[in-house]
Amino acid sequence: MKKLVALLLAMAMVLGLSALPAGAQSAQTNVIVSFEQKPGPNEQAIIHRFGGTVKHTYSIIPAIAAMMPVQGVEALQRAPGVLKVEPDVEVHAMGEIDNVWGVKQIGAGVVHAYNKGAGIKVAVIDSGIDYTHPDLNANYVGGYDWVNDDTDPKDDNGHGTHVAGTIAAEADGAGAVGVAPEAKLYALKVLNSKGTGSFSDIIAALQWCMSNGIQVTNNSYGSAGDPGTAVKAAFDNAYAAGIVHVAAAGNSGTTSGTGDNVIYPAKYSSVIAVAATDSSKQRAIFSSTGLAVELAAPGVSIYSTVPGGYAYYNGTSMASPHVAGTVALIIKSGVTSKDGIRQRLQATADDLGSAGRDPLYGFGLVDADEAAPATGSPVVTITSPANGAVAHVGVDVVFSGAASDPEDGNLSASLSWSSDREGAIGIGASVTHEFSVEGQRVITASVMDAQGNTGSSSVPSRL
């Protein structure tokens, strides 16, 4: 406990506070206090008894975030019902100001032909969103601002708006386009104008997500130090409730790509840690590495929305929303369980680096078009002859058709033609066949797309 008090006192001094002489007001520090049971008035009273001020009382975990006198922390730890007192660790945005090539590289544009993530609820836990931006206003739904404690999560930093654009900038033919351009965006502001915030506000944001039916969270921020058991429990509990968390792996990587430097919360098993790659599918030199890395995504020179316009940013903060947007597409395609979504992401990722999962790229580069394939079947049409009629036996007959698929495009060249009497008669958009036996038959053209979905069309034929 003495080590904790020393740590808290050191944190207070870093924040510009210092221990005061006896009789003067004690230095204050922010803590997260875990209790044996769900906190209520009695637990709040314990905080007040030791000179503290309650910041958040949680239901997602049995804890209270509070500002406490440093010298009262040790006594608080010994109070009945208190399990642990941990520092409220500061977090920082994982991007830096510096085209929508990333959306194209992961195949999201292909998916947009049949799936734009319409209606999927994605929470951007960040510095807020410029909800007046013409590329975001149609998808913005609402949110909350814990920095200013109000319902107006307007972005005063730019980071959150950039992240939001990569997730769901509208496909309006101008500016940028997001991975899931019809997803619903929720702005949960936990980072201030300087891009910093606290885990106590993030826990509150996670609790808000559980109460408001959020399906995906993007977490482009973090800390190198372990923020403690309460923060981990909050992410774990929200994940257990079905919310998929995606987070920036961190910008603390070494030039050689060695070492374990993935940040929190990306390091948690309940969170998908995303590393950054460049346009050549190489690891960005700044991208953190480690066993927790699960996927990689574009994170260098990413063009997206910022308040009042557009800008290029670098960072794993920019990589994470590519995956969050892909999760929205997967959910829209029909895979809704958190385990199923994660398995789909891992199984369809394009392997990079060493074979299999590795500390630089995880399972590989996220692949939206494979992760969220079209659920419909190809459309097949027999164009000639219109009714399949054949005038004479022993005369070449030309059959023509067309086939298209939302994801795979024109599949006419792969059409397989058959007769219910003769069997297979050819492959292609147009085939020629000579029938030697008179009688009635049915001619069928069929095709299979890359996902195994089949489509067919048939016409009667009489010789």
C-alpha positions in Angstrom: 0.0 0.0 0.0 2.9 2.4 0.7 4.0 1.8 -2.9 0.5 2.8 -4.1 0.5 6.0 -2.1 4.0 6.9 -3.3 2.8 6.2 -6.9 -0.3 8.4 -6.5 1.7 11.1 -4.8 4.2 11.0 -7.7 1.3 11.2 -10.2 -0.1 14.2 -8.4 3.3 16.0 -8.5 3.6 15.3 -12.3 0.2 16.9 -12.7 1.5 20.1 -11.1 0.5 19.2 -7.5 2.7 18.7 -4.5 2.4 17.5 -1.0 1.4 20.4 1.3 2.5 21.1 4.8 0.5 19.6 7.7 -2.7 21.6 8.2 -2.9 22.6 4.5 -5.1 21.0 1.9 -3.7 17.6 0.8 -2.6 16.9 -2.8 -5.4 15.3 -4.8 -5.3 12.3 -7.1 -7.7 10.4 -9.3 -8.4 6.8 -8.4 -10.7 3.9 -9.2 -12.0 2.2 -6.1 -13.3 -1.4 -6.5 -15.8 -2.7 -3.9 -17.0 -6.1 -2.9 -20.5 -5.3 -4.1 -22.3 -3.0 -6.5 -21.7 0.5 -5.2 -24.5 2.7 -3.9 -25.0 5.4 -1.3 -23.0 3.5 1.4 -20.0 3.2 -0.9 -20.2 6.8 -1.9 -20.3 7.7 1.8 -17.0 5.8 2.3 -15.4 8.0 -0.4 -16.7 11.1 1.2 -15.6 10.0 4.7 -12.0 10.0 3.5 -12.2 13.4 1.9 -12.9 12.2 -1.6 -15.2 13.5 -4.4 -17.2 10.9 -6.5 -16.7 11.3 -10.2 -18.5 8.1 -11.5 -20.5 5.4 -9.8 -20.5 2.4 -12.1 -22.8 -0.5 -12.8 -20.6 -2.2 -15.5 -18.2 -3.0 -12.7 -18.5 -2.7 -8.9 -16.4 0.5 -8.6 -16.4 4.2 -8.1 -14.1 6.7 -9.8 -13.1 9.5 -7.4 -10.7 12.3 -6.6 -9.0 11.6 -3.3 -6.5 13.3 -1.0 -3.3 11.3 -1.6 -2.7 10.9 2.1 -6.2 9.4 2.6 -5.7 6.6 0.1 -4.1 4.2 2.5 -7.0 4.5 5.0 -9.5 4.1 2.2 -7.9 0.9 1.1 -8.4 -0.5 4.6 -12.1 0.5 4.7 -14.7 -2.3 5.0 -16.0 -3.5 1.6 -13.1 -1.9 -0.4 -11.2 -4.5 -2.5 -8.7 -2.3 -4.3 -7.7 1.3 -5.0 -6.0 1.9 -8.3 -4.7 5.0 -10.1 -6.9 6.5 -12.8 -4.4 6.2 -15.6 -4.2 8.9 -18.3 -4.7 7.8 -22.0 -3.5 9.5 -25.2 -4.7 9.4 -28.8 -2.6 7.1 -30.9 -2.6 9.2 -34.1 -0.6 12.1 -35.4 -1.6 14.8 -37.9 0.4 14.7 -40.8 -6.2 8.7 -49.4 -8.8 6.7 -48.9 -6.4 4.1 -50.3 -6.9 2.0 -47.2 -10.6 1.5 -47.7 -9.9 0.3 -51.3 -6.9 -1.9 -50.3 -9.0 -3.9 -47.8 -11.7 -4.5 -50.4 -14.4 -2.5 -48.7 -15.4 -0.8 -51.9 -16.4 -4.1 -53.4 -18.6 -4.8 -50.4 -20.4 -1.4 -50.9 -22.2 -2.8 -53.9 -24.4 -4.8 -51.6 -23.5 -3.9 -48.0 -22.7 -0.5 -46.5 -23.2 -1.5 -42.9 -26.6 0.3 -42.7 -27.9 0.7 -39.2 -25.0 -1.0 -37.3 -24.2 1.0 -34.1 -20.6 2.0 -33.9 -19.3 4.0 -30.9 -16.2 6.2 -31.5 -14.7 6.5 -28.0 -12.4 9.4 -28.7 -12.3 13.2 -28.8 -15.8 13.5 -30.2 -17.1 14.0 -33.7 -17.7 17.0 -35.9 -21.3 16.0 -36.5 -21.8 19.0 -38.8 -19.3 17.7 -41.3 -21.0 17.0 -44.6 -19.5 13.5 -44.8 -20.6 12.5 -41.4 -23.8 14.4 -40.5 -26.2 11.8 -42.1 -24.7 9.0 -40.1 -24.2 10.7 -36.7 -26.8 9.6 -34.2 -25.7 11.1 -30.8 -23.5 10.4 -27.8 -22.1 12.0 -24.7 -19.3 14.2 -23.6 -17.6 13.1 -20.3 -14.9 15.8 -20.6 -17.4 18.6 -20.2 -20.2 16.4 -18.8 -22.9 17.2 -21.3 -24.7 15.8 -24.3 -22.7 17.7 -26.9 -19.7 15.6 -27.9 -18.4 18.1 -30.5 -14.8 17.4 -31.5 -12.3 20.1 -30.4 -9.2 18.1 -31.3 -9.8 16.5 -34.7 -8.7 12.9 -33.9 -12.2 11.5 -33.3 -13.6 13.0 -36.5 -10.7 11.5 -38.5 -11.4 8.1 -37.0 -15.2 8.5 -37.6 -14.6 9.2 -41.2 -12.6 6.1 -41.8 -15.4 4.1 -40.2 -18.4 5.7 -41.8 -17.8 8.7 -44.0 -20.7 8.8 -46.4 -20.5 7.4 -49.9 -21.7 10.6 -51.6 -19.1 10.9 -54.4 -17.1 13.7 -52.6 -14.5 13.9 -50.0 -13.7 10.7 -48.2 -15.6 7.4 -47.9 -15.7 5.1 -44.9 -15.4 1.3 -44.7 -19.1 1.1 -43.6 -20.6 4.3 -45.1 -24.1 3.8 -43.7 -23.3 2.7 -40.2 -24.6 4.7 -37.3 -22.0 6.8 -35.5 -22.0 7.5 -31.8 -19.6 10.1 -30.4 -18.4 9.2 -26.9 -16.0 12.0 -25.9 -13.4 11.0 -23.4 -10.4 12.9 -24.8 -10.0 16.6 -24.4 -8.8 19.2 -26.9 -5.2 18.0 -26.3 -6.0 14.4 -27.1 -5.7 13.1 -23.5 -8.2 11.6 -21.1 -8.7 9.1 -18.3 -9.7 5.5 -18.0 -12.4 6.5 -15.5 -14.3 8.3 -18.3 -13.7 5.3 -20.6 -15.3 3.0 -18.2 -18.3 5.3 -18.1 -18.4 5.3 -21.9 -18.4 1.5 -21.9 -21.2 1.5 -19.5 -23.1 3.9 -21.8 -22.5 1.5 -24.7 -24.1 -1.4 -22.8 -27.1 0.8 -22.0 -27.6 2.0 -25.5 -27.2 -1.2 -27.6 -23.8 -0.3 -29.2 -22.5 -3.2 -31.3 -18.9 -2.1 -32.0 -16.5 0.3 -30.2 -13.4 1.9 -31.7 -10.7 2.7 -29.2 -7.9 4.7 -30.9 -6.1 5.7 -27.7 -4.2 4.0 -24.9 -1.5 3.9 -22.2 1.7 1.9 -22.0 1.1 1.2 -18.3 -1.4 -1.4 -17.1 -4.4 0.7 -15.8 -5.5 -2.1 -13.4 -8.1 -4.7 -12.8 -11.2 -2.4 -12.8 -10.5 -1.2 -16.4 -9.9 -4.8 -17.6 -13.1 -5.9 -16.0 -15.1 -3.1 -17.7 -13.8 -4.1 -21.2 -14.3 -7.8 -20.3 -17.9 -7.3 -19.1 -18.9 -5.2 -22.1 -17.4 -7.9 -24.4 -19.3 -10.6 -22.6 -22.5 -8.6 -23.2 -21.8 -8.9 -27.0 -19.9 -5.6 -27.8 -16.9 -6.1 -30.1 -14.0 -3.8 -29.1 -11.4 -2.8 -31.7 -8.3 -0.8 -30.5 -5.1 0.7 -31.7 -2.1 -1.5 -30.9 0.0 1.6 -30.2 2.7 3.7 -31.9 5.6 2.5 -29.7 7.1 0.0 -32.1 10.9 -0.3 -32.7 12.7 0.0 -36.0 13.6 -3.7 -35.9 10.0 -4.7 -35.1 11.1 -6.5 -31.9 9.7 -6.3 -28.4 6.3 -6.5 -26.7 5.0 -2.9 -26.7 1.3 -3.2 -27.4 -0.6 -0.7 -25.3 -3.8 -0.9 -23.2 -6.7 -1.6 -23.8 -5.5 -3.3 -27.0 -3.5 -5.7 -24.9 -6.6 -7.2 -23.3 -7.9 -10.5 -24.7 -11.4 -9.0 -25.0 -10.1 -6.4 -27.4 -9.0 -6.7 -31.0 -5.5 -5.2 -31.2 -4.8 -3.6 -34.6 -1.3 -2.9 -36.0 -0.6 -0.4 -38.9 0.6 -1.1 -42.4 1.5 1.2 -45.3 0.3 1.1 -48.9 2.8 -1.6 -49.7 1.4 -3.8 -47.0 4.5 -3.4 -44.9 4.4 -2.8 -41.1 4.6 0.9 -40.3 7.8 1.6 -38.5 6.0 3.1 -35.5 3.5 0.2 -35.2 3.6 -1.6 -31.8 4.4 -5.3 -31.8 3.6 -8.2 -29.5 1.7 -11.4 -29.1 -1.6 -9.4 -28.5 -1.6 -8.0 -32.1 -4.5 -9.7 -33.8 -4.9 -7.9 -37.1 -3.2 -5.3 -39.3 -4.8 -2.5 -41.3 -3.8 0.6 -43.3 -2.4 3.3 -41.0 0.0 5.5 -43.0 -1.1 8.7 -44.8 -4.8 8.0 -44.3 -7.1 10.6 -45.8 -10.2 11.2 -43.8 -12.5 13.8 -42.3 -11.4 16.5 -39.8 -13.4 19.4 -38.4 -14.0 21.8 -41.4 -12.4 19.6 -44.0 -10.1 16.6 -44.6 -6.5 15.7 -43.7 -3.9 12.9 -43.8 -3.1 11.2 -40.5 -0.7 8.5 -39.5 -1.0 6.0 -36.6 -2.5 2.8 -35.4 -5.4 5.1 -34.5 -6.0 5.2 -38.2 -5.7 1.4 -38.6 -8.2 0.5 -35.9 -11.2 2.1 -37.6 -10.6 0.1 -40.8 -11.2 -3.0 -38.7 -14.1 -1.4 -36.7 -15.8 -0.6 -40.0 -15.2 -4.1 -41.3 -16.9 -5.5 -38.1 -19.9 -3.4 -39.0 -20.0 -4.9 -42.5 -19.7 -8.4 -41.0 -22.6 -7.9 -38.6 -24.7 -6.5 -41.4 -23.9 -9.7 -43.5 -25.5 -11.8 -40.8 -22.7 -12.8 -38.4 -23.7 -11.3 -35.1 -21.9 -13.2 -32.3 -18.7 -11.7 -31.0 -16.9 -15.0 -31.4 -18.2 -15.6 -34.9 -17.1 -12.1 -35.9 -13.6 -12.6 -34.5 -13.3 -16.0 -36.2 -14.4 -14.5 -39.5 -11.8 -11.7 -39.2 -9.0 -14.1 -38.4 -9.9 -16.7 -41.1 -10.2 -14.2 -43.9 -7.2 -11.9 -43.1 -4.5 -11.8 -45.7 -1.4 -13.4 -44.1 1.6 -11.1 -43.9 5.1 -11.6 -42.5 5.8 -15.0 -41.0 3.3 -17.7 -41.8 0.4 -17.8 -39.4 -0.1 -15.3 -36.6 2.9 -13.2 -35.8 3.7 -10.3 -33.4 3.9 -7.7 -36.3 0.7 -8.4 -38.2 -1.3 -10.8 -36.1 -3.4 -13.0 -38.4 -2.7 -10.5 -41.3 -4.3 -7.6 -43.2 -8.0 -7.3 -42.6 -9.9 -8.3 -45.8 -13.4 -6.7 -45.9 -14.7 -8.3 -49.0 -13.9 -11.8 -47.8 -15.0 -11.2 -44.3 -18.4 -9.8 -45.4 -19.3 -11.7 -48.6 -22.5 -11.2 -50.5 -25.3 -13.4 -49.1 -27.3 -13.5 -52.3 -27.0 -15.9 -55.3 -25.7 -14.9 -58.7 -28.4 -13.9 -61.2 -28.5 -16.0 -64.4 -30.4 -15.2 -67.6 -30.6 -17.2 -70.8 -30.7 -14.6 -73.6 -30.8 -16.8 -76.8 -32.7 -18.5 -78.0 -35.4 -16.9 -75.9 -37.4 -20.1 -75.4 -34.7 -22.7 -76.1 -36.5 -23.9 -79.2 -34.5 -25.9 -81.7 -35.8 -26.4 -85.2 -33.8 -29.4 -86.5 -31.8 -32.3 -85.3 -28.2 -32.4 -86.5 -27.9 -28.6 -86.7 -25.6 -26.6 -84.5 -27.5 -24.6 -81.9 -26.0 -21.6 -80.1 -27.0 -20.9 -76.5 -26.1 -17.6 -75.0 -26.6 -16.3 -71.4 -25.4 -13.8 -68.8 -24.6 -14.1 -65.1 -23.7 -11.5 -62.5 -23.0 -11.4 -58.8 -23.0 -8.4 -56.4 -19.5 -9.2 -55.2 -17.8 -11.1 -58.1 -19.3 -9.0 -60.9 -19.7 -10.5 -64.4 -19.6 -14.4 -64.2 -21.0 -15.0 -67.7 -17.8 -16.7 -68.9 -18.2 -19.3 -66.1 -21.7 -20.4 -67.1 -22.1 -24.1 -67.1 -24.7 -25.4 -69.7 -26.5 -28.7 -69.4 -29.5 -30.7 -70.8 -31.6 -32.9 -68.7 -31.2 -35.6 -71.4 -27.6 -35.2 -72.7 -26.0 -33.8 -69.5 -23.2 -31.2 -69.8 -23.1 -29.4 -73.2 -20.6 -26.6 -72.6 -19.1 -23.8 -70.5 -19.1 -20.1 -71.3 -21.2 -17.1 -72.1 -22.1 -18.7 -75.4 -21.9 -22.4 -76.3 -22.7 -24.4 -79.5 -24.1 -27.9 -79.4 -25.5 -30.3 -82.0 -28.4 -32.5 -80.8 -28.8 -35.9 -82.4 -32.0 -37.1 -80.8 -35.5 -35.6 -81.2 -37.7 -35.0 -78.2 -38.4 -32.6 -75.4 -35.7 -31.5 -73.1 -34.8 -28.7 -70.6 -31.7 -26.6 -71.0 -30.1 -25.1 -67.9 -27.4 -22.5 -67.4 -25.8 -22.3 -63.9 -22.9 -20.7 -62.1 -21.3 -20.6 -58.7 -19.7 -17.5 -57.1 -16.6 -17.3 -55.0 -18.6 -17.8 -51.8 -20.2 -21.0 -53.0 -23.6 -19.5 -53.8 -25.2 -20.8 -57.0 -27.6 -19.3 -59.5 -29.4 -20.9 -62.5 -31.9 -20.4 -65.2 -33.7 -23.0 -67.4 -35.7 -23.0 -70.7 -37.7 -25.8 -72.4 -36.4 -27.1 -75.8 -38.1 -29.3 -78.4 -36.4 -31.0 -81.3 
